[in-house]
Amino acid sequence: MNLHQTVAREAEHAFAAAGIAGAPVVLQPAKNADFGDFQINGVMGAAKAAKQNPRELAQKVADALAGNAVIDSAEVAGPGFINLRLRADFLAAQLQTALDGSRAGVAEAADKKTVIIDYSSPNLAKEMHVGHLRSSIIGDSIARILGFLGHTVVRQNHVGDWGTQFGMLVAYMVEQQKADSQFQLSDLEQFYRNAKIRFDEDGAFADTARDYVVKLQGGDETVLALWKQFVDISLSHAQEVYDRLGLLLRPEDVAGESMYNDDLQNVVNELSAKGIAVDDDGAKVVFLDEFQNKEGEPAAYIVQKKGGGFLYATTDCACIRYRVGRLKGQRIIYVVDTRQAFHFQQLFTVCRKAGWLPESVEAEFIGFGTMMGKDGKPFKTRSGDTVKLVDLLEEAVERATALVQGKNPDLGADEAAAIGRAVGIGAVKYADLSKNRTSDYVFDWDQMLSFEGNTAPYLQYAYTRVQSVLRRAGEWNGGGQPVLTEPLEKQLAAELLKFEDVLVSAAETSNPHYLAAYLYQVAVLFSRFYEACPILKAEGATRETRLQLAALTGRVMKQGLALLGIETLEVM
């Protein structure tokens, strides 16, 4: 259920009864559960506009809420805040409804959209490194949340599979295959470095590479076949990383730069025909008055170089045109490094001018910060090299497996390895997803693998603890409306019923850390509830109610972690 919306609706009725209909309610979850479940903060603004005493007006609103089917108590505090506590029977009824369904109380969105999500998008000329981690896991979580809410999600992996460097790489691959018929392209990073050295030091090889570029761009079938062979090998390496990370991305989600090659001249021609792009010293340029420099000169958005070549800017325009025109996207999300924010502002402006991005279509730049080392600099190896993503994930699993075996030496090797994989990969993902995506964050092995605090291992263990309680309970009714009497029973019930609110907020803002923070709050609250309200030793309706609360806690945590792309375990 959408608890926030339900409570807000009651508050709006009370505002109308108090003579301030239409004023913003400004409803927020209470920061301190001792004061209630929600707080109304909109009375002060309404009182100022109506020239009334805010506390007196707040009391009118509180009186209008008295005897409500949802609100148990409404108390005025401070200059005009109203603390709301929800009725136990209302919470119990909603809790029962959530337990009876299969979605932990979450309804699908009423206004479903086709959402295009552009994420991961590595350059296939090189091996995936830690710089690709944030886009991949943030985008994947957003895709999961939107899909769970019923939206049609189209994943787009806009890989870098075109450009002059591919002439060099194809030429080097051919050379290596001639020298060794059993040659296998395994280390992309080293392969790229070796190819670059050959290009810089051998003039004949450089000429061959340039010739391959010309043939590649001209559509030579032989060179295109070699290029495709290289791209396929690179994509298979990327897919291995995606599979290890447990991402939704599949080969059919790949829509690389090369896919738009045939449309680039059409893009330029259309921009020119509409008078949006103009000739400027032989180049085709869109001058944007919306982005002027200090001298008042408009920014130049180049879509075709003087020699006729195209740019990323051109491809990105073709991309939006395709995603709106062919894929029928109603919301387009780009999960990209924050440093590209200005480019996307310009891109969206150009595409709106051209009519390729109608006002009815939302286009969002979802930026993210940098993963930092403990030294405060971008995360690298001790030698200063970029950390390969596959190496990072292997180390995560190794560290987690050793940690698990240390805590439980009796585990078999296979079971320890399975738990280690879930904990290690989950730790890496949660360390990122639990942070505000726009912020830089410090990568710290000890912190992310800790079983204490706001970490994946803590949440995974909290889930197994819930499941252990339910197993030890044996046969229990599981039906009937709960009877909530203790404060922590009511508090936990209210928190569990906020699941949909949190998912809607995370989906609207593309901020998975809202969900991570909520799951941590649920886990901490369940721990307090477990200590204060004995479950298995209780009897009758009390025992049933507490088992029902435990069951819904387990469902919410399992579903919530799955939406972050994190695996749960029945035993750890």
Steps between C-alpha positions, in 0.01 A plus 500: 500500500600862462490592869625855447226570246233352730605714797542809280147460370364501857711807580364681191143437621595644840658805334175560313301468820729757663442744213837464325405270212764480230790599726796259479481244782878433502473154652820324607583183692570585863871531575446365850255210545437611860297790361299304243507348152463811283526876540302777325720805435279704266286688755756777565510599134122487473463709817736764366305522174167515686641737767397267782670376815685182390447304825131581507463402135699180564262414784202539264665255259579260788139518622375421147715186503355374827307175473646435157505143368873535427634740762501402867633827636599843365701718738616855440868562576733799482389795283239296314624152413249216534624157607283214373474151641321238291221279636600148599195343332574690176861377505387145577254496208762630257756254635259213434439623144876512438543147635218365284663627179821397326659847468566592865222756487627685192255583222607559140507860373169634371676701227728247335763627256753366253834589660829483311803461728847556357760353734838324524606586141870405513752572226556160338854592401602446862423264784232602750643674807369645827392815318220294342373366832282790612308544174446125476360436847314831546332462160418137570332582831294780342393256228396242760299747707317645200427154365362385837267802502357383168674729252625364168877525535725493193866456595752654258870422526646774277846343467787678329552270201597746229776749427853529367653286777318194362704517179814466711356218712369300203836533322684378810259209548555388140877523554481289817277238335748465213785449744305253714200311365401414860503868609227583756413854597489476881657813651339793317690764695841353414388437142407869464836612642695270269301619199566863593872434531503338154306793358739757649822317412430334163409729212394215271264363768359850559429533127323161504293609801397826327409304189280274714324807641418624150378155396301462822323832451448418133325174583766257370352155571830332586607769747147522645510123566834540682361797697195296599725216615689740730177659628342161571803390703494828695127468565544144627754631754254771606218247534713287731536802729126573483419140588741504791343824625153353455383778267192484280702604193502246217650496148166606352518824704811613312434801277848633424618809318532306174126434498435865410763541227254495210289774657768756582488689170120504524530664842729772365282556192186537708662742743624705203163492322329632814756781530622364831848402377694750290827500306794632697835485321397176329361335813134455590428667832198565723550826688322491835404838648384311809865432587691826459852563626609805701526703180142417410600270214278194444644153557591308185360146471685345205317221317732461198870580471652701219618188322156343516561279802242452772534530877357347817259795498358385166463140617326612819247700296430197279468294815229720652317517168496117491402454863203735473397423141558125482508380861217738600679605816300725732781541751867476406760456774876534444711361788830673433794658683410849632784649295285458189210705637562801273511286185162347582345839577604612153390171340151519649469865391599421140263204480210702639565773242502234226173347623664162568446541873143626555411673827282198580815285525713527814875497438715466811872512559565278802852591599725324749823584680836325511613193692794615710783322679579559868754757383218718368599442138320296230525130589800330335743214554811552713700551182261775393326298227127485443341212694343240273143435603538123476799513738305714748209254503731200541665665799158583650393136483834375637489741795134420576557124480792522741289712735210252489730201560657683793161554663377148425787250457256207474363616163581279202717647227219523246258661746763748617579589138129557419452720807828680423381584150169640623661698782799626299306618194221634721751697707651670195158592361351619827805712588418698186119489502474606865671832418343801332591429137610860436769479770849360478555214744800323652544133412585322826515118514480480879197724523299345217558141619413573862206316656424813703355829384341598170652227281378219276634226731302651790178508295558153358556365851192686629294323233634157596419579864136565404486176303649309793222626727233392249657153464517451875136605531395182323135483402309820566171639380633791295148632445263734678541868568795590724437655839753777558540608862867569576659826375775316308242275332319810371825672406625200301162460328497869399855474364425188295199673347726779370665261251297625203558864596876442497497315167291770333737768629808304387343448156401863454839637602723212381655483846547136610656617826149585623419129484832402662441739791146365543613137510762585761231674707274193472785270607591716801134533600442126473803440723353733765158335462657152531675592823200677659215280375567124539361317199531126554431518875184705451160332487169524314425808295818673620719221361308497169528878466874501564556216255300695243720803558809280462362346180431838338841629615660206319301564183580872497871439557524224239314704239680822588845345478404332171410844362853611591627191317618336824451132571349379827584171671289277721805407707833678553 
